[in-house]
Amino acid sequence: LAMALSLLPTAALANEEEGDTKGTEANPYSLEEFSAMKRTEYIAAQERLGGTMYVDIDNYKYEKDGVLGNGTADNSDKDETKLNYYGAPGAKSGEYSDAAVGKSVVFVGGTITSEVTGYTNIDQIGTSLLLAVPAYTDVTFQGTTFNNVMRFNYQLYTSPWSQLGELKFEDCTFNGIIVGATAAQTLTFDGC
């Protein structure tokens, strides 16, 4: 019995250590884990990670509209548990800010495929990949392959009107085109 009890702290410590590395470059969150994350969980994880969270893309495919993160593009959705809910804190600092604003999310590897292969005109693109993250988040894609027509979207209806920080693509491959406007302070392509 004494031997069995002495093993308990070691098992608990191992689980605690695994939790401490979740979201790091060596142990990224899965896309499913990230998409289920509530705003309070995101804040706690970013504080633990020092402001940069890694998410493994794997192979993400969507018919018309896709979502990376927890949220919707609906400007009437006031579910405060979502990362980009309507009316969420949106300023970089000050009165309209919270601890979720202005962090970094790095999506690593994998393939993102939109089933949309064309569009009528620039006003009728017909597809969207919503980056459902808090305001002024720096979003980076590392080594990701994008297939077909891509439109990177962001929930603008936060308080006050906000945008992404940097949207960056490092060593990515585009088998198709990017169309539409992107609400980001900076757009960077590096080695794509």
Helices and strands as residue ranges (DSSP letters): H 2-21, E 29-30, H 31-35, H 39-49, E 52-56, E 59-62, E 65-69, E 104-108, E 111-114, E 128-132, E 138-142, E 145-150, E 152-153, E 164-170, E 173-178, E 184-190
